[in-house]
Amino acid sequence: MAATRLKKEELHTSVSDPVLDTMNFLNEITHRYPETISFAPGRPYDGFFDVEQIFTHIRRYLRHLHEQGASPAEVRDALFQYGPTSGRIRGLIADSLGKDENIHVPSEAVVVTVGCQEAMFLALRALIPTPADVLLVSSPCYPGITGAARVLGVEPTPVLERADGFHCADLEAALTAERARGRRPRVFYVMPDHANPSGSTMPLQERHALLELAAREDILLLEDSPYRLVSPGRQLPTLKSLDRDRRVVHLGSYSKTLFPGARVGFVVADQPVVDRHGNAGVLADELTRLKSMVTVNTSPLAQAAVGGMLLAADGRPSELNVETSAHYGAAMKAVLRELGAHFPERDRAALGVRWNEPGGGFFLGLDVPFPADNAALVRSAEEHGVIWTPMSYFHPRNGGEHSLRLSISYLTHDDIVEGIARLARFIRAEASGRG
């Protein structure tokens, strides 16, 4: 009997999504040319990780449970058993959000998730119930949200950023266009602080305008802001901290700030939900029901480690990230300094090279005078020993064909200096028509 053979075209269309192919291609290039300097990965710098600290944090969390009156059996249960679907440490998370972000919500409004990615899936599944409902995304945007949407059968509508970032007028035009098509805009996904991939930050005035627009147009905002607490200087207030109408569903993650391998994220969903019988709850309750059919719960061991880290900082992860924020800030300044040295201002217009200057985060965008596609990436790796990410990877539809993303997070200062020198040689070679 012949072995089973599946036809790819009979599988869900998401398995053939170009986004998956592009990311696989980037990984392939990285492995094919291991001696390159890579500005591609958005991973945290691992020079600050200490293995022994994991055990210290878990023990701290267990002491906390004991001090809260938990019996030895309950402490054991907190590590070995599944635990509540909504999470064991959501009280600690709610306390931390109040102290660090001025987001004041009850713990019942928090769901602890398996990374921020699960939070995206849960939010999209709950808030986009029919094909007529629309998810809009600021574009270019993090491919995790567009990938999650397509796995769920949702085609996101992009709202293009301008050179200086997001503008509410562009979202308003997109809302009008979707309604003219007979569709119902429901959710706008945005990364207002040091966005991945562009590095842009939304000004305070635009944040207020966006909240006013959301109320006027009756949409929800899905706020994703993982880079705030690993960026130097005082940060602008989150959309959620400015939200007075519960228009904002806030997504969070400890992957950048505390412990990437723990895969602990969360969603703040305090929007009231009333069923047909008049029973009231909050959106977090509905997301918890969905989570029970997806991951059942978030690893109690991972929650214990993160909980211990939150306790170590008295609920202020920002205090644990003072050194890392300074490191990433210095790395960003080094990249900008080296770009300026290799492309003096008098040369930029002639070459067709331009970049933005983020004040924090892991990423910046660089415009170049040639197609920054996969073929160019191969030449960059093979002939010049440097890797970057095509910005087109981050556009749900067309866009970014002459731009690339640089990530500053995972490199040492020496790697940055050498890497930008290699990148400059590559750009000048491409601009001159060689390669």
C-alpha positions in Angstrom: 0.0 0.0 0.0 1.4 3.4 -0.9 2.3 5.8 1.8 0.0 8.7 2.4 0.8 11.8 0.4 -0.7 15.1 1.2 -1.3 17.8 -1.3 -0.1 21.2 0.0 -2.9 23.0 -1.9 -5.4 21.0 0.2 -3.9 22.3 3.5 -4.8 25.6 5.0 -3.5 28.6 2.9 -1.5 29.9 5.8 1.1 27.1 5.4 1.9 28.6 2.0 2.1 32.2 3.3 5.0 34.1 1.8 5.9 35.5 5.2 6.8 32.0 6.4 9.0 31.5 3.3 10.8 34.8 3.8 11.7 34.1 7.4 12.9 30.6 6.5 15.0 32.1 3.7 16.6 34.5 6.2 17.5 31.6 8.6 18.9 29.7 5.7 21.2 32.6 4.7 22.3 32.9 8.3 23.3 29.2 8.5 24.9 29.2 5.0 27.2 32.1 5.9 28.1 31.6 9.6 31.0 34.1 9.4 28.9 37.0 8.5 28.0 39.9 10.8 24.2 39.8 11.1 22.0 42.9 11.7 18.9 40.6 11.2 18.0 38.9 14.5 15.8 40.9 17.0 17.1 38.8 19.9 18.1 40.4 23.2 21.8 40.6 23.9 22.7 37.5 26.0 25.7 39.1 27.8 23.4 40.0 30.7 22.1 36.4 31.3 23.2 34.5 34.3 22.0 30.8 34.6 22.2 30.7 38.4 19.8 33.7 38.6 17.0 31.5 37.2 17.1 29.3 40.4 17.4 32.4 42.6 14.3 33.9 41.1 12.2 30.7 41.4 13.2 30.4 45.0 12.2 34.0 45.6 8.8 33.3 44.1 8.3 30.2 46.3 9.2 32.2 49.4 6.6 34.8 48.3 3.9 32.1 48.1 4.9 30.9 51.6 4.8 34.4 53.0 1.4 34.8 51.5 0.2 31.9 53.5 0.5 29.0 51.0 1.0 25.6 52.6 3.9 23.3 51.5 1.4 21.3 49.4 0.1 24.5 47.7 3.7 25.7 47.0 4.4 22.3 45.4 1.2 22.5 43.4 2.2 26.0 42.1 5.2 24.5 40.3 4.0 21.0 39.3 0.4 21.4 38.4 -1.2 23.1 35.5 -2.6 26.0 37.5 -5.4 28.4 36.5 -5.7 29.0 32.8 -5.6 32.8 33.3 -2.2 32.5 35.0 -0.7 32.3 38.5 1.2 35.6 38.4 -1.4 38.0 37.0 -1.6 39.8 40.3 2.1 40.5 40.2 1.8 41.6 36.5 -1.1 44.0 37.4 0.9 45.4 40.2 3.9 45.9 37.9 1.9 47.6 35.2 0.6 50.1 37.8 4.1 50.9 39.1 6.0 51.0 35.8 3.5 51.9 33.2 0.7 53.8 35.1 -1.7 51.1 33.8 -4.1 50.5 36.6 -6.3 47.4 36.1 -7.5 44.6 38.4 -5.7 41.3 38.1 -8.9 39.8 36.7 -8.3 41.9 33.5 -4.9 40.2 32.9 -4.4 36.8 31.1 -0.9 35.3 31.3 0.0 33.9 27.9 2.7 31.8 26.2 4.6 34.8 24.9 3.0 37.7 23.3 2.3 35.6 20.2 -0.5 33.7 22.0 -1.9 36.9 23.2 -2.2 38.0 19.6 -4.0 34.8 18.6 -6.5 35.0 21.4 -7.3 38.7 20.8 -7.7 38.2 17.1 -9.9 35.1 17.5 -12.2 36.9 19.9 -12.4 40.3 18.2 -12.6 39.3 14.5 -15.6 36.9 14.4 -16.6 37.1 10.8 -15.0 37.6 7.3 -16.7 41.0 7.2 -14.8 42.2 10.3 -11.5 44.0 9.6 -8.1 44.0 11.2 -6.1 47.0 10.3 -2.3 47.1 10.9 0.2 49.9 10.8 2.5 49.0 8.0 5.4 48.0 7.9 4.5 45.9 10.9 5.7 43.0 13.1 5.0 39.8 11.0 3.8 37.9 14.1 0.5 39.8 13.9 0.0 39.3 10.2 1.0 35.7 10.4 -1.4 35.1 13.3 -4.1 36.7 11.3 -3.6 34.6 8.3 -3.5 31.4 10.3 -6.9 32.4 11.5 -8.1 33.2 8.0 -8.0 37.0 8.5 -6.5 39.2 5.8 -5.1 42.3 7.4 -5.6 45.7 5.9 -2.3 47.8 6.0 -2.2 51.5 6.9 1.1 52.7 5.5 3.4 54.7 7.7 4.9 57.8 6.2 8.6 58.6 6.4 8.0 60.3 9.8 5.8 57.5 11.1 2.1 56.9 11.7 -0.6 59.5 11.0 -4.2 59.2 12.2 -5.4 60.7 8.9 -4.2 57.6 7.1 -6.1 55.3 9.5 -9.2 57.4 9.1 -9.0 57.1 5.3 -8.6 53.3 5.6 -11.6 53.0 7.9 -13.7 55.0 5.4 -12.5 52.8 2.5 -13.3 49.6 4.4 -16.8 50.7 5.3 -17.4 51.7 1.6 -16.7 48.1 0.8 -19.4 47.0 3.2 -17.0 45.8 5.8 -16.8 46.5 9.5 -13.4 47.8 10.9 -12.9 46.3 14.4 -9.3 46.5 15.5 -6.2 48.5 14.7 -2.9 46.9 15.6 -0.1 49.4 16.4 3.3 49.4 18.0 3.6 53.0 19.2 7.1 52.8 20.8 10.3 52.1 18.9 8.3 49.9 16.4 9.5 46.7 14.9 10.6 47.1 12.1 10.7 50.8 11.5 12.0 52.0 14.9 9.4 54.9 14.8 7.7 56.3 17.9 4.3 57.9 17.9 4.3 61.4 19.3 2.1 62.2 22.3 -0.3 64.4 20.3 -0.8 61.6 17.8 -1.6 59.1 20.7 -4.3 61.4 22.0 -5.6 61.8 18.4 -5.6 58.0 17.9 -7.7 57.4 21.1 -10.2 60.1 20.0 -10.4 58.5 16.6 -11.0 55.1 18.1 -13.8 56.4 20.2 -15.4 58.3 17.3 -15.1 55.4 14.8 -16.0 52.7 17.4 -12.9 50.5 17.0 -10.5 48.9 19.4 -6.8 49.4 19.5 -4.4 46.5 19.9 -1.3 48.0 21.5 2.0 46.1 21.4 4.9 47.8 23.0 7.7 45.4 24.0 10.7 47.7 23.7 9.8 50.5 26.1 11.5 49.2 29.2 14.7 48.3 27.3 15.1 51.8 25.8 17.0 54.6 27.5 15.4 57.8 28.8 11.9 58.6 29.8 9.2 56.9 27.7 6.0 58.5 26.4 2.8 57.1 28.1 1.3 54.0 26.7 -2.0 54.2 24.8 -3.5 52.0 27.6 -2.4 54.4 30.3 -4.1 57.3 28.4 -7.2 55.2 27.7 -10.3 56.4 29.5 -12.9 54.5 27.4 -11.4 51.0 27.5 -10.6 51.2 23.8 -7.1 49.7 24.2 -6.3 46.0 24.5 -2.7 46.0 25.7 -0.3 43.2 24.7 2.8 42.6 26.8 5.9 40.3 26.9 8.8 39.7 29.2 10.9 38.3 26.4 12.8 41.5 25.8 12.9 42.8 29.4 13.4 39.8 31.6 13.7 36.3 30.2 13.2 35.4 26.5 13.3 31.6 27.1 10.5 31.7 29.6 8.0 32.6 26.9 5.8 34.5 29.3 3.5 37.3 27.9 0.2 38.8 28.9 -2.8 40.6 27.6 -4.7 43.3 29.4 -8.3 43.1 28.4 -10.6 45.1 30.7 -13.4 45.8 28.2 -16.8 44.9 29.6 -18.6 42.0 27.9 -22.4 41.4 28.4 -24.1 38.2 27.1 -27.6 38.0 25.8 -28.9 37.2 29.2 -27.4 40.3 30.7 -24.5 38.5 32.5 -21.5 40.8 32.6 -17.8 40.1 32.6 -14.6 41.4 31.0 -12.9 40.4 27.7 -10.1 38.7 29.7 -12.7 36.1 30.7 -13.4 35.3 27.1 -9.8 35.1 26.2 -9.2 32.7 29.1 -11.9 30.4 27.6 -10.2 30.5 24.3 -6.8 29.8 25.9 -8.1 26.7 27.6 -8.6 25.2 24.2 -5.2 26.4 22.8 -2.4 26.0 25.4 -4.5 25.1 28.5 -2.1 27.2 30.7 1.2 29.0 30.7 4.1 27.0 32.2 4.0 27.4 36.0 7.8 27.0 36.2 8.3 29.8 33.7 5.8 32.0 35.6 7.7 31.3 38.8 10.9 32.5 37.3 9.3 35.7 35.9 7.3 36.2 39.1 10.6 36.0 41.1 12.2 38.6 38.8 9.2 41.0 39.3 9.5 40.5 43.1 13.2 41.2 43.0 12.5 44.6 41.4 9.5 45.3 43.7 7.3 45.2 40.5 9.5 47.5 38.5 11.1 45.7 35.6 12.5 49.1 34.5 14.9 48.9 37.4 16.1 45.5 36.3 16.7 46.9 32.9 18.8 50.1 33.6 22.0 48.4 32.4 20.4 46.7 29.4 18.7 50.0 28.4 22.0 51.8 28.5 23.6 49.0 26.4 20.9 49.1 23.7 21.0 52.9 23.7 24.7 52.9 23.2 24.4 50.2 20.4 21.8 52.4 18.6 24.1 55.4 18.9 27.0 53.4 17.6 25.1 52.3 14.5 23.9 55.8 13.8 27.4 57.2 14.3 29.0 54.6 12.0 26.3 55.2 9.3 27.0 58.9 9.5 30.7 58.3 9.2 30.4 56.1 6.1 27.7 58.1 4.4 28.5 61.8 5.0 25.5 64.1 4.6 26.9 65.5 1.3 26.9 62.0 -0.2 23.4 60.7 1.0 21.2 62.5 -1.6 23.5 61.5 -4.4 23.6 57.9 -3.3 19.9 57.8 -2.5 20.6 56.6 1.1 18.5 57.7 4.1 17.8 56.3 7.6 15.8 57.3 10.6 17.2 57.9 14.1 15.2 56.0 16.7 15.7 57.1 20.3 15.4 53.5 21.6 14.4 50.0 20.7 16.2 47.4 18.6 15.6 48.6 15.0 16.0 51.2 12.4 15.1 51.5 8.7 17.5 52.3 5.9 16.5 53.3 2.4 18.8 52.3 -0.4 18.8 53.1 -4.2 18.4 49.4 -5.3 15.9 46.6 -4.7 16.7 45.2 -1.2 15.4 41.8 -2.1 16.6 38.2 -1.4 19.0 38.3 -4.3 20.7 41.4 -2.9 20.7 39.8 0.6 22.6 36.8 -0.8 25.2 39.1 -2.5 25.5 41.0 0.7 26.3 37.9 2.7 28.4 36.1 0.1 30.5 39.0 -1.1 30.6 41.4 1.8 29.9 39.3 4.9 27.0 41.2 6.3 23.3 40.2 6.7 20.2 42.4 7.1 16.5 42.0 6.7 14.5 43.2 3.6 11.9 45.7 4.8 9.5 44.1 2.3 9.2 41.2 4.7 7.2 43.4 7.0 4.7 44.8 4.6 1.4 42.8 4.4 1.0 43.9 0.8 3.5 45.8 -1.4 6.0 48.1 0.1 9.5 48.4 1.4 11.2 47.2 -1.8 14.1 49.7 -1.5 14.5 49.6 2.3 16.1 47.3 4.8 15.8 46.8 8.6 18.9 46.9 10.8 18.7 45.3 14.3 21.2 46.6 16.8 20.3 44.4 19.8 22.5 41.3 19.4 25.9 42.7 18.4 28.9 43.9 20.3 30.4 47.4 19.7 33.2 45.9 17.6 30.7 43.9 15.5 28.7 47.1 14.9 31.8 49.0 13.7 32.9 46.3 11.4 29.4 45.4 10.3 28.5 48.9 9.2 31.8 49.2 7.3 30.9 46.0 5.4 27.3 47.2 4.9 28.6 50.5 3.5 30.8 48.7 1.0 27.9 46.6 -0.1 25.6 49.6 -0.6 28.2 51.5 -2.5 28.9 48.5 -4.7 25.1 48.0 -5.4 24.6 51.7 -6.0 27.4 51.7 -8.6 25.7 48.9 -10.5 28.1 46.2 -9.5 26.8 42.9 -8.1 
